[in-house]
Amino acid sequence: MSEEEARLRLEASISGLADLEPVVSARRLLSRGQRNTLLGLAALIVVGGVVDLITTVTVIVSIITVFYIAAIVYRVLLFRASNQPGTCEVVGDIEARSVPDWELPVYTVLIAAYREPEVISRLIQRVTDFEYPPDRLDIKLLVEADDRETIEAIGCSWPGDQFELVAIPPAEPRTKPKALNFGLGLARGEFVAVYDAEDEPEPLQLRRAVVAMRRLGPDVACLQAKLTYNNPMQNLITKWFTIEYGLWFSFFLPGLASMRAPIPLGGTSNHFRRVVLQSTGAWDPFNVTEDADLGIRMFREGYSVRVLESTTFEEANSDFVNWMKQRSRWLKGYLQTFLVHLRNPRELWRELGAKGLVHYVMFIGGTPVLAMINPVFWLMTIFWFVFHPHFIEEIYPAPIYYLGLASWAFGNFLLVYVAVMSCRIGRRGQLLFPALFVPVYWVMMSLAAVKALLQLVGAPTFWEKTAHGLDTREPAEPAEPVRS
């Protein structure tokens, strides 16, 4: 590739979506209409507080309480919906292996690695373990050109001709989606898979995806494989993290699929139709959860996402600071995505429908918002039971008080119950005890949400790098949920 070709490809990987559909690009966080709306709302609250502080706070608390309860009930309904038949695409081993090699399409695998010398050699070995003909694999290792350590690590473990090292000219933003866009322009495959540098996908995953895609037809743009962790028992953080991922990928996303709702993708083990990926503008390099954003955009374009019954193992962050970086980036990206797609609410309503819009608000918006408002309600509850301050009694009229009490007493119990049941159904009995104390993990999530909000204001496109290679345990055996 010449320097001029690399420059043009780099420009396209950065500005492609913003040029194609600027209204859904996160290069600019808020539209003029959104800024005016937020300023007007802030002014209304200030004026209301000056005129009648108690009534203003009462209205705000009432709205938040109703939303809070609705979000809890919504997640319980998702959990129940995940147990319906047909929520995941199942392709058995025999069916996956029955396709002759010559009938398999060329499959592009994109692996973005930035400062990952510790884990890249292990990933290369895992990818070579795919049960897929090597001459039909097109594997792109996407590395920043100035990341010499990772490039040298790749060179020391170079596996075969199906791999191609793609050196991306350094430019801002230095994000994973920019690297994926760059690699997509070089892709040769009918299908495109995305993996992270620390991933351990099961060997038949590509074959399963091909069979499922051909079975489902062109309206399905992407399959999301399930993710879990190979070091769940390393410490308490990894146990809670594993419980969260179990809920997310084995219950919440299948529940969304069963309801034909928009599905925010996970950041890895996505299997796309390349033509759909390119036609929808691919990834947004300015969105730090480009995966969730892409899933919403595909749904808005009339495509659907399904969950593939195949597992990819990852490394759970075992360090609190490292965990905080990852979760705050994830929550910031959900806030980004929520705001970006709300720039034109009328158009969003038309494309998602009323039902889809409810799913969007409750899941994409509700996830970070619940994490942010949890500490406020917890503190108010503690103050009420300990000190009985008069102002709390004033801002909670009887109906809202009883709703709030029900939310505190039963809503949080239901969420703990869901966490425990997910461990039981997923055959993770060793995680049942940590699941009982998952509210402590919610406190950690709330801290991450506050950090996410601050970064959203000060550095919305900043991609906070998390370290890998901290795993000290042997990989766990797959644990698939039992479905009746």
C-alpha positions in Angstrom: 0.0 0.0 0.0 1.4 3.4 -1.0 1.6 6.3 1.4 -1.1 8.1 -0.6 -3.4 5.0 -0.4 -2.8 4.7 3.3 -3.6 8.4 3.8 -6.9 8.2 1.9 -7.8 5.0 3.7 -7.0 6.6 7.0 -9.2 9.6 6.3 -12.1 7.3 5.3 -11.7 5.3 8.5 -11.9 8.4 10.5 -14.5 10.5 8.7 -16.5 7.8 6.7 -19.6 7.7 9.0 -19.5 11.4 9.7 -19.5 12.1 6.0 -22.1 9.5 5.2 -24.5 10.1 8.1 -23.4 13.0 10.2 -26.6 13.0 12.3 -25.5 9.6 13.9 -21.8 10.4 14.3 -20.4 11.0 17.8 -17.8 13.4 16.4 -20.1 16.1 17.8 -21.8 15.1 21.1 -24.8 17.3 21.1 -26.8 18.9 18.4 -27.9 22.6 18.6 -31.4 21.4 19.4 -30.2 19.1 22.2 -28.0 21.9 23.7 -31.0 24.3 23.7 -33.3 21.6 25.2 -30.8 20.9 28.0 -30.3 24.6 28.7 -34.0 25.2 28.7 -34.6 22.2 31.1 -31.9 23.5 33.4 -33.4 27.0 33.4 -36.8 25.5 34.2 -35.5 23.6 37.1 -33.7 26.7 38.5 -36.7 28.9 38.1 -38.9 26.1 39.7 -36.5 25.8 42.6 -36.6 29.6 43.2 -40.4 29.7 43.0 -41.2 26.5 45.0 -38.2 24.3 45.8 -40.2 21.5 47.5 -42.6 21.1 44.6 -39.8 21.2 42.1 -37.8 18.5 43.9 -40.9 16.4 44.4 -41.7 16.4 40.7 -38.1 15.4 39.9 -38.0 12.6 42.5 -41.4 11.3 41.3 -40.2 11.1 37.7 -37.0 9.4 38.7 -38.8 6.9 41.0 -41.3 5.9 38.3 -38.4 5.4 35.8 -36.4 3.5 38.3 -39.2 1.0 39.0 -39.9 0.7 35.3 -36.3 -0.1 34.5 -36.2 -2.8 37.2 -39.4 -4.4 36.0 -38.0 -4.2 32.4 -34.9 -6.1 33.3 -36.9 -8.8 35.0 -39.1 -9.2 31.9 -35.9 -9.5 29.8 -34.7 -12.2 32.0 -38.0 -14.1 31.7 -38.0 -13.6 27.9 -34.6 -15.1 27.5 -36.0 -18.5 28.5 -38.4 -18.6 25.5 -37.5 -21.1 22.8 -35.5 -19.8 19.8 -33.8 -16.9 21.6 -30.4 -18.0 20.4 -29.2 -19.5 17.1 -28.0 -23.0 17.7 -25.8 -24.8 15.3 -24.6 -28.2 16.5 -21.1 -29.6 16.0 -22.2 -32.1 13.3 -24.1 -29.5 11.3 -21.2 -27.0 11.5 -18.7 -29.6 10.3 -20.9 -31.0 7.6 -20.3 -28.0 5.3 -17.5 -29.0 2.8 -14.5 -26.8 2.9 -15.0 -25.7 -0.7 -18.5 -24.4 0.2 -17.3 -22.2 3.0 -16.9 -18.5 2.1 -13.8 -16.4 2.7 -14.0 -15.1 6.2 -12.2 -11.9 7.3 -11.2 -11.7 10.9 -10.3 -8.3 12.3 -8.2 -8.1 15.4 -7.3 -4.6 16.7 -4.4 -4.6 19.1 -2.9 -1.5 20.7 0.0 -2.0 23.2 -0.9 -5.7 23.6 2.5 -7.5 23.4 1.7 -9.6 26.4 -1.4 -11.4 24.9 -1.1 -11.1 21.1 1.0 -14.2 20.6 -1.6 -16.3 22.6 -4.4 -14.9 20.4 -2.6 -15.8 17.2 -2.3 -19.4 18.5 -6.0 -19.5 19.3 -7.0 -18.1 15.9 -4.9 -20.8 14.2 -7.0 -23.3 16.1 -10.2 -22.4 14.2 -11.7 -25.4 12.4 -11.8 -23.4 9.2 -9.7 -24.0 6.0 -6.7 -21.7 6.2 -6.9 -20.7 2.5 -10.4 -19.2 3.2 -9.3 -17.2 6.2 -8.3 -13.5 5.8 -7.0 -12.4 9.2 -6.0 -8.8 9.7 -3.9 -7.9 12.7 -4.6 -4.1 13.0 -1.8 -2.3 14.9 -0.8 1.4 15.1 2.4 1.9 13.1 4.2 3.4 16.1 3.3 0.5 18.4 6.7 -1.2 18.0 6.3 -3.6 21.0 3.2 -5.2 19.6 4.5 -5.4 16.1 7.7 -7.0 17.3 5.6 -9.5 19.4 3.6 -10.4 16.3 6.8 -10.9 14.3 8.2 -13.3 16.8 5.1 -15.5 16.6 4.1 -15.1 12.9 1.9 -18.1 12.1 1.1 -18.3 8.4 0.0 -16.8 5.1 -3.6 -16.3 6.1 -2.4 -13.5 8.5 -1.7 -9.9 7.4 -0.1 -7.3 9.6 -1.8 -3.9 8.9 0.1 -1.0 10.2 -2.2 2.0 10.7 -0.7 5.4 10.3 -0.9 7.1 13.7 -3.7 9.7 13.9 -6.4 10.8 16.3 -8.7 9.5 17.5 -6.7 6.4 18.6 -9.6 4.1 19.0 -10.5 0.6 18.2 -13.3 1.5 15.8 -10.9 3.6 13.7 -8.6 0.6 13.4 -11.5 -1.7 12.5 -12.6 0.7 9.7 -9.1 0.8 8.3 -9.0 -3.0 8.2 -12.5 -3.3 6.8 -11.4 -1.4 3.7 -8.9 -4.3 3.0 -11.3 -7.1 3.9 -11.8 -9.9 1.3 -14.4 -12.0 3.1 -18.1 -12.4 2.6 -18.4 -12.3 6.4 -16.3 -10.3 8.9 -15.6 -11.3 12.5 -14.2 -9.0 15.2 -12.1 -10.2 18.1 -10.1 -8.5 20.9 -6.5 -9.4 21.5 -7.2 -11.3 24.7 -10.0 -13.4 23.2 -10.3 -17.2 23.2 -13.1 -18.1 20.7 -14.2 -21.7 20.5 -12.8 -23.4 17.3 -16.1 -24.0 15.5 -17.4 -20.5 15.9 -16.8 -19.3 12.4 -18.4 -22.4 10.9 -21.4 -22.0 13.2 -21.8 -18.4 12.1 -21.7 -19.3 8.4 -24.4 -22.0 8.8 -26.6 -19.6 11.0 -26.2 -16.7 8.6 -27.2 -18.8 5.6 -30.2 -20.2 7.5 -31.4 -16.8 8.6 -31.2 -14.8 5.4 -30.0 -11.3 4.4 -32.2 -9.4 6.9 -29.9 -10.6 9.8 -26.8 -8.3 9.6 -24.9 -9.7 12.6 -24.6 -12.6 15.0 -23.3 -11.8 18.5 -21.6 -14.8 20.1 -21.7 -15.1 23.8 -18.9 -13.8 26.0 -17.7 -15.1 29.3 -14.5 -15.0 31.3 -11.7 -17.6 31.7 -10.6 -16.4 35.1 -13.8 -16.1 37.1 -12.4 -17.3 40.4 -9.3 -15.1 40.4 -10.7 -12.6 43.0 -14.0 -11.1 44.0 -14.0 -8.5 41.2 -13.7 -11.2 38.5 -16.5 -13.2 40.2 -18.8 -10.2 40.0 -17.7 -9.4 36.5 -18.4 -12.9 35.4 -21.9 -12.7 36.9 -22.5 -9.5 35.0 -21.4 -11.0 31.7 -23.5 -14.0 32.3 -26.6 -11.9 32.8 -25.7 -9.7 29.8 -24.9 -12.3 27.1 -26.9 -15.3 28.3 -30.1 -13.5 29.4 -30.5 -9.8 28.6 -29.3 -9.9 24.9 -31.2 -13.2 24.1 -34.2 -11.6 25.8 -33.9 -8.5 23.5 -33.6 -10.9 20.5 -36.8 -12.8 21.5 -38.6 -9.4 21.7 -37.3 -8.3 18.3 -35.7 -5.3 20.0 -32.6 -3.3 19.0 -29.6 -5.1 20.4 -26.4 -3.3 21.5 -23.5 -5.5 20.3 -20.7 -6.6 22.6 -17.2 -5.3 21.6 -16.0 -8.7 20.3 -17.1 -11.9 18.7 -19.4 -10.1 16.3 -20.0 -11.8 12.9 -21.2 -9.4 10.2 -22.2 -9.6 6.6 -19.6 -7.4 5.0 -21.9 -5.7 2.5 -24.2 -4.6 5.3 -21.4 -3.4 7.5 -20.0 -1.2 4.7 -23.4 0.1 3.6 -24.3 1.3 7.1 -21.1 3.2 7.5 -19.3 0.6 9.7 -18.0 1.7 13.1 -18.0 5.2 14.5 -14.4 6.1 15.5 -15.6 8.8 17.9 -17.9 6.5 19.9 -16.2 4.6 22.7 -18.8 1.9 22.6 -18.8 1.6 18.8 -20.4 -1.9 19.1 -23.5 -0.8 20.9 -23.9 2.2 18.5 -23.5 -0.1 15.5 -26.2 -2.5 16.7 -28.7 0.4 17.1 -27.8 1.8 13.7 -28.3 -1.6 12.0 -31.7 -1.9 13.6 -32.7 1.6 12.4 -31.7 0.6 8.9 -34.1 -2.4 9.0 -31.6 -5.1 9.9 -31.7 -7.4 13.0 -29.0 -8.9 15.2 -29.2 -12.4 16.6 -27.3 -14.2 19.4 -25.2 -17.2 18.4 -24.9 -20.1 20.8 -21.1 -20.1 20.8 -18.8 -18.9 23.5 -15.7 -16.7 23.4 -13.6 -16.5 26.6 -12.0 -13.3 27.7 -9.9 -12.1 30.6 -11.9 -10.4 33.3 -10.2 -7.3 34.8 -8.9 -8.4 38.2 -7.6 -4.9 39.2 -10.0 -2.3 40.5 -8.3 0.6 38.7 -8.2 -1.3 35.5 -11.8 -2.4 35.9 -12.8 1.2 36.5 -11.2 2.3 33.3 -13.1 -0.3 31.3 -16.5 0.2 32.9 -16.4 4.0 32.8 -15.6 3.9 29.1 -18.4 1.4 28.5 -20.9 3.6 30.4 -19.7 6.8 28.7 -20.2 5.1 25.4 -23.8 4.2 26.3 -24.4 7.8 27.2 -22.9 8.9 23.9 -25.0 6.4 21.9 -28.1 7.4 23.8 -27.6 11.1 23.1 -26.5 10.7 19.5 -29.6 8.7 18.4 -31.9 11.1 20.2 -30.8 14.1 18.1 -34.0 13.6 16.0 -36.5 11.9 18.3 -39.3 11.9 15.7 -37.1 10.1 13.2 -36.0 7.7 15.8 -39.6 6.9 16.7 -40.4 6.4 13.1 -37.5 3.9 12.5 -37.7 2.0 15.8 -41.5 2.2 16.4 -43.0 2.8 19.8 -42.0 -0.6 21.2 -38.4 -0.3 19.9 -38.1 3.2 21.4 -39.1 1.9 24.8 -36.5 -0.8 24.6 -33.9 1.8 23.5 -34.7 4.2 26.4 -34.9 1.4 29.0 -31.8 -0.5 28.0 -29.4 2.0 26.3 -30.4 5.0 28.4 -31.4 3.1 31.5 -28.2 1.2 32.0 -25.9 4.3 32.7 -28.7 6.4 34.3 -29.6 3.8 36.8 -25.9 3.5 37.8 -25.7 7.2 38.3 -28.9 7.7 40.3 -28.4 4.6 42.6 -26.1 6.4 45.1 -28.6 9.3 45.5 -31.5 7.0 46.4 -29.3 4.8 48.6 -28.1 7.9 50.6 -31.7 9.3 50.9 -32.9 5.9 52.1 -30.1 5.7 54.8 -30.8 9.3 55.9 -34.5 8.6 56.2 -34.2 5.5 58.3 -31.4 6.9 60.5 -32.3 10.6 60.9 -35.9 11.0 59.6 -35.2 14.4 58.2 -38.3 16.5 57.5 -37.3 17.5 53.9 -37.4 13.9 52.7 -40.9 13.4 54.1 -41.9 16.6 52.2 -40.5 15.6 48.8 -42.1 12.1 49.0 -45.9 12.3 48.8 -47.6 9.1 49.9 -47.9 7.4 46.5 -44.3 8.1 45.5 -43.1 7.1 49.0 -44.7 3.7 48.8 -43.4 3.2 45.2 -39.9 4.1 46.4 -40.2 1.8 49.4 -41.4 -1.0 47.1 -38.5 -0.3 44.8 -36.0 -0.4 47.6 -37.4 -3.5 49.4 -38.5 -5.6 46.4 -36.8 -4.2 43.4 -33.3 -4.6 44.6 -34.2 -8.0 45.9 -35.5 -9.0 42.5 -32.2 -7.9 40.8 -30.2 -9.9 43.3 -32.5 -12.9 42.7 -32.0 -12.6 39.0 -28.2 -12.6 39.5 -28.4 -15.7 41.7 -30.7 -17.5 39.2 -28.4 -16.6 36.3 -25.6 -18.4 38.2 -27.8 -21.4 38.9 -29.2 -21.7 35.3 -25.7 -21.1 33.9 -24.2 -23.9 36.1 -22.0 -21.5 37.9 -22.6 -22.8 41.4 -19.3 -21.4 42.6 -20.5 -17.9 42.0 -23.8 -18.2 44.0 -22.3 -16.8 47.2 -20.7 -13.7 45.5 -24.0 -13.1 43.7 -25.6 -12.5 47.1 -23.3 -9.5 47.6 -23.6 -8.1 44.1 -25.0 -4.8 45.5 -21.4 -4.0 46.4 -20.6 -4.3 42.7 -23.5 -1.9 42.0 -21.6 0.7 44.1 -18.6 0.2 42.0 -20.7 0.6 38.9 -22.1 3.9 40.3 -18.5 5.2 40.8 -17.7 4.2 37.2 -20.9 6.0 36.0 -20.0 9.2 37.8 -16.5 9.1 36.2 -18.2 8.4 32.8 -20.4 11.5 33.1 -17.4 13.7 34.0 -15.4 12.3 31.0 -18.4 12.7 28.8 -18.3 16.5 29.5 -14.6 16.9 29.5 -13.2 14.2 27.1 -16.1 12.5 25.2 -14.0 10.7 22.6 -11.1 9.7 24.9 -10.5 6.0 24.8 -9.1 4.9 28.1 -6.8 1.9 27.6 -7.1 -1.1 29.9 -4.3 -3.5 30.5 -4.5 -7.2 29.7 -2.5 -10.2 30.7 -3.2 -10.0 34.4 -4.9 -13.4 34.5 -3.3 -15.9 36.9 -5.7 -18.8 36.6 -6.2 -21.6 34.1 -9.1 -21.1 31.6 -12.4 -22.3 32.8 -14.6 -24.9 31.0 -17.5 -23.6 29.0 -20.7 -23.3 31.0 -23.8 -23.2 28.7 -27.2 -22.3 30.3 -29.7 -25.1 30.6 -32.9 -24.2 28.7 -36.0 -26.1 29.0 
